[in-house]
């Protein structure tokens, strides 16, 4: 049995022409456009699924933001996952375990020490070969014969914690 006690969302791309341009330059234009189109595709896909649901009902996974609203679970939008506000939010929840799934920020020691059991990360690539961002791109670029996902413990390195499971 699992009980979801809270959710943290990364802040969306900032608004304002200068701020947005600065953030996009920092991330790199190609990666930024990929994220924008990925978000558009998610919105379209969710919209189509919502429209077709009465015609073709089926159980579907809900996005985290929808689940927390539906079930009145506390949530926090993190501009910086390691700042005091986020640290206090997590500490108040007293989680046994934190699970990071496709989160776009690096968790530092102040956050990693909060959960009693530790922090797991779902990484969209086979570790240790495909560490970092956009691992699926590097699989294609390297013409690799397999891709996959890794569940691993987070430590202070980047994608360097002990592996729990891998699936190709």
N, C-alpha and C positions, 0 to 999 in steps of 0.2 A: 504494500500500500504506500502510495506517495501522496503527499499533500503539498501543493504548490502554495508557498507562503508569500510570494511576491514576484514581480517581474521588473526588469530594467531594460528600457529601450534606449538605444543610442539616439542622440539628437539628430533630427533630419538635417539636410543641407541648409545652411543659414540663408536667411532672406536678406535682401539688400544687395544691390549690384556689386559694390566694392567687396563686401564680405564674401559673397558667393564666388566671385572671380578669384579672390585670394585662396579660398579653400580648394577650389577646383585646380588651381595651379599647383598647390602643395601636393594634392593627390596624384596629379598627372592628368592631362586632358583625356587621354584614351581610356584610362580606368574610370574617370569621372563620367564620361559618356556611357560607358558600359553600365555603371550603377544607375544612371538616369533611365536608360532603356529597360534595365532589369526591373526597376520599380514600376514603370509604365506597364510592362507585361504582367506584373503581379496584379496590378489594379484591374486591368482588362480581364485577366483570367478569373479573378475573384468576382467581378461584375457579371461575367457570362455564367459562372457557376451559380450565382445567386438567382439570376433570371431563369435558368434551366432547372433549378432544384425542384420547383413544384411539378414540373413535367417528368423529370427523371430523378426521383428522390433517391439519395444514397448518403450514407454517413461519410462525412469528410472532415479532415483535420482543420481545426479552426486556427487562424493566426493568433499569436499570443495576445495582441492588443484587444482582440474581440473576446477572448476567453476571460481576461481580467475584468473587463467591463461587465460581462454576463454574470460572472461569479463573485463580483465585488472583492476582488483580490487587489491588495495595494500594489501600486506601480510607480515607477520613477523614470523620468526622462533624463538621461545622463549626458550632459555636454562633455564632462570629463569623468569617467568611471572612478578615477582615483581621488577626486576631491572630497572634502569633508562632508558635504551634503549627501553624496552617494554612500560614503562610508557609514554615516549615521543611519541612513535608510536601511542598509543591509544589516547593520549591527542590531537595530531594533527588532528585526524579523527573527534573529537568532537561528539562521538556517543550519541544518546538519550538513547540507551539501549545496554547492552552487554549480549550476550547469550553464556553460557558455556555448551558445549555438550561433555561429556566423556573426559574432559580435565584432565590430570593427575597431576596437580599442584594446590596448595591452593592459592587462590587470597587473598592478604592482603589489608589493608585499603587504601594504596596509589593508588591501581588499582580500588577498589570498589567505591571510591569517584568521579571517572572521569565521568561515564555516568550520564546524567541528570536524568533519570528515575530509574536507578539502574541496577542490574545484575541478570539475571535469570539463573538457572542451570537446566539441564535435568539430573535427577538422575535415574540410572537403578535399582531402587528398591522402595518399598513402605516405605516412611518416616512416622514417625520417627523410625519404627521398624528395618529397614535395612539401617542404616547409614554406610558411609565409602565405602571402596573398596570391590569389589567382592560380592556385595549384592546378586546376583543371586546364587552364591555358597552357601551362608548361608541359602537361601530359601530351597535349596535342602538338605543341611546338617540337617536343622531343620525339614525336612519333612513337610514344610508348605503347606497348601492347596491352596495358591495363591501367585503369584508374580506380579510384575507390574513396573510402572514407575511413577515418581513424578516430577512435574515442581514446583520449589520453588525459592523464592528470596534468594540470597546469602547475608549472614551477616558475621560477623567476626568469627563465630563458624564454625564447619564442619557439613554440612547438617542439619543446625538448623534454617534456615530462614523460614519465613511464606510460607505455601503451597499455590500454585495457583490452581493446579489440580493434581489429581491422576487417574491412569487407571490401573485396574487389568487385 
